[in-house]
């Protein structure tokens, strides 16, 4: 892997060096062409001197049209609806998380609680669902987007 990075650096440096030398050559040939032209007829000198025109380097290469960047993640705009089934809260949370793309659920709480009855819960997003479900229990849901992990922890009073 280090050899590949080294080769890439050498290639980029040589490309930049070549491009800058080619630009200098173009500037040199342009100034030589201007020197070879006959001098224009003399006109009366104006009272204020104009600054000498700057020599502009021509681009060595044209950039091709770049591919568009991927669209940024946009959260769902439609509400999320889940169904809580009778049984363990832990089993319900793991099932709901997996249905919504959160494959890893870490249960850090000491206890599991029972859910009685079948209920449908609706919220604008998954975080809101778990806030509603866990509101009456000493549990809280922590979403870690970087590694896509849902952690259920004991709620702390701070």
Residue pairs with C-beta under 8 A, 6 or more apart in sequence:
19 60
19 61
22 60
23 57
23 58
23 60
26 57
26 58
26 60
27 55
27 57
30 55
31 55
75 125
76 124
76 125
79 122
79 123
79 124
80 100
80 122
80 123
80 124
80 125
80 126
80 128
80 129
81 120
81 121
81 122
82 96
82 99
82 100
82 120
82 121
82 129
83 118
83 119
83 120
83 121
84 92
84 115
84 117
84 118
84 119
84 120
84 121
84 133
85 92
85 95
85 115
85 118
86 115
86 116
86 117
86 118
87 114
87 115
88 112
88 113
88 114
88 115
89 112
89 113
89 114
89 115
89 133
89 134
89 137
89 139
90 107
90 112
90 152
92 115
92 133
93 105
93 130
93 133
93 141
93 150
93 152
94 105
96 126
96 129
96 130
97 103
97 105
97 126
97 150
98 105
100 126
101 148
102 126
102 143
102 148
102 149
102 150
103 148
104 147
104 148
104 149
104 150
105 149
105 150
105 151
105 152
106 149
106 150
106 151
106 152
107 152
108 151
108 152
108 153
108 154
109 138
109 139
109 152
109 153
109 154
110 154
113 137
113 139
121 129
121 132
121 133
122 129
123 129
123 131
123 132
126 143
127 141
127 143
130 141
131 141
134 140
134 141
134 152
134 155
137 155
138 154
138 155
139 152
139 153
139 154
139 155
140 152
140 153
140 154
140 155
141 150
141 151
141 152
142 150
142 151
142 152
142 153
143 149
143 150
144 150
144 151
